[in-house]
């Protein structure tokens, strides 16, 4: 998970910028949820920000194929 700005610069997750870190150990069942607060240190002048989530491994690809979606609630 990274934040990427309009110029393509990527900002990695920064555990010191948030209040916690979520680590899921194993598969999550359909409909199951997990909650965490994560943080990034991004320059104030950065613009056109987007959050990039990439899945890896057969389990993640299978889950996405089976459900057809991944839902994120992004709060300010």
N, C-alpha and C positions, 0 to 999 in steps of 0.2 A: 504494500500500500504506500503510495507516494502522492504528494501534491505536485502538480506540474503547472508551470506558468505558460503564458502565450509564446514565449521564446523557446520552450522546450526544456528549460532548466527544471530539474527534479529535486524535490526536497523530501528526504526520507523521514519516516516516523522518528520522533524524538521523545523518548520516554521521560526526559526531564521537563518537557513542555506540557505534558498532560498530567492527569491525576491517577492514571493507572494504565495497565496494559492487559489486553485480553489474549489469552492463548487457549485455543480450542484443541484439546488432545483427543483426536479420533473424530469419527463421523458424527454429524448432528442429524437427527431425524427430521423429516419434512414437518414443517410447522414449529419446530423447536426454535427458541431464540436465545441470544446471548447479548449482554449489554456491557459496554466499556466506554470510557472516555479516553481518546487518544489526542495527541498534540503534534504539531509541526512548527518549526521555526521558519517563517517565510518573511522575506523583506517586505516592509510596508509598501514599497513602490511596485511590488510584483502585481501583475494584472492578468486577466483572463485565466484565473485559476480553475483547475479541475482536479478532482480526486480520482486516482487511477488504482483500481483493484485488479490484480491479475491472479488467477488461480493456477495452481501447478499440481501435477500428480494425477493419477487415475481416479482417486476418490472425488476430488473437486470437479473434474470434468464430468464424471458420472452423475454427480448430484445436479449439476446444471442441466445436463441433458435430460434427466428424469423429470425435473420440476419445470424447466424452461425459464426459471427466473431466480434471481437473488435480490432480496429486498434490503435496502439500507434506509434507516431513518437518520437523516443528517440534521442536527439541531445547532443553532447558533450558540 
